[in-house]
């Protein structure tokens, strides 16, 4: 029987998109903390070359400072396990998907989290970096920094510059190694450039590689990794004095739906049909060659075509089928049964929308009402296909790209898994009554028109620092090197759209604007119900409507669901050092703006002649005092409203709803100035 995997990517964190950070200059004490914490990521794959860290690593042992931790027993248990049994050895591939790795990562996180002051936390981290597995350290350390009260505003480097090996093809990493051995020098101002391609470039080997520029986009994969770091499946906020993850299960559904909807638009741009739900009783016809080299130099495993999971591990497949049957039966029956420490609790699925409960069950997170009975269908399916090349771990095959949050989106099978997971949610959502005119209508308000500027996409160049993939014997050597991988990435021209709204009174409102497919890959026009799962939320904002005509003009740079590019690792560090010295200013929100979905990917690639998109807008009344992840006022609607339930087209025929059409055209970068 396979070792059960024990991780799931919680998508709730993306609802917050950009963690609320004030537009303010931190004091020097904070900046000094940030400098130390960023520096711990410096060449993390090798023993530290920083003298201060070397001295701490030699002299500091957590077991000798029990009074500096909130819970002494956790330190004692950690140390006993470390001394008597040992943690994952340095140099081996770490995966939070493996049970043994998971328990070690959680124990290390608690060691970090329960340090009573920053100095203790920092020294503990220095010790762990030097003595524990590198991947284990990076994972637990990142989660701890994001959740400790004294470090939660610290800006961390993007994952693709902490471990470039997980984001850049192995061919480029090898070229960087070779150049390092040849003594090639460069500088921050004049980096040495290696050109990097996506899988299947310039000619795709299979249809899935036509969209590899999207699935392998480093910004998208970095964003996805941060979702996991912000809300790991095992982290129960109430156990760690962390603010409650509100709407965790519903957020899991909404963000998974949004990701698949955005992926579908990219497939349409390349004339590809929709993905089919994964079927673990049939051969997997989608093979995948990641072209990645893992942190220790071992190549990421390949998944061949035609692998039949049932032939490899029938008992594990049956276990998944049992969990799936229990969840689907509970949805049809209308009740789920929770299991607390002392009693059972019955939850009615029909009285109100309880997507939170369903989502927690499917994700199998720490807030699932009955994990022992419902399991985690999401992570078990990922586990089944993630290690399908060596299901019983007989040959020491390392973790696949599906088994690491930084690389999951690269594998085409992930989107087929997501399609199956969403079927559970839609099974439940279809049991709820569809929205009626009274649910949708805002009396006295009418949308008269919505129009977009010409939407133009293109590919531009983006540089990824590779320095952390190299090794140095002393810090001075690092000043002589700056290797970058230059890669094409999808982008779009900034644009505006105009919304004309008529109101018979002054009112606070919430405006939502979606884009979705107009036609399928075969040219057939889709109905509103058919477009429902594929609408992508482009913009959501508060608008104070005045009596009469309201002309609203929105810039693509204002969309709150998206984030700017992450700062380079070196720029982040030197900007922090410069602010400490008073040479420049450092604003928290400007540097921490990379936690959201990449703004570059707000639009699908489109086509040369123009990809037709359906546009949908709805205005609803804002509710004073209601909570919202990123707006001053919400409207108490579910994530994905009004497309989270079955659509009855005539019920949507209300004045405050408006449907339109626009086009996305794709151009070469060099043609933009002359054709647009």
Order of alpha helices (4+ residues) and beta strands (2+ residues): alpha-alpha-alpha-alpha-alpha-alpha-alpha-alpha-alpha-beta-alpha-alpha-alpha-alpha-alpha-alpha-beta-beta-alpha-alpha-alpha-alpha-alpha-beta-beta-alpha-beta-beta-beta-alpha-beta-beta-beta-alpha-alpha-beta-beta-beta-alpha
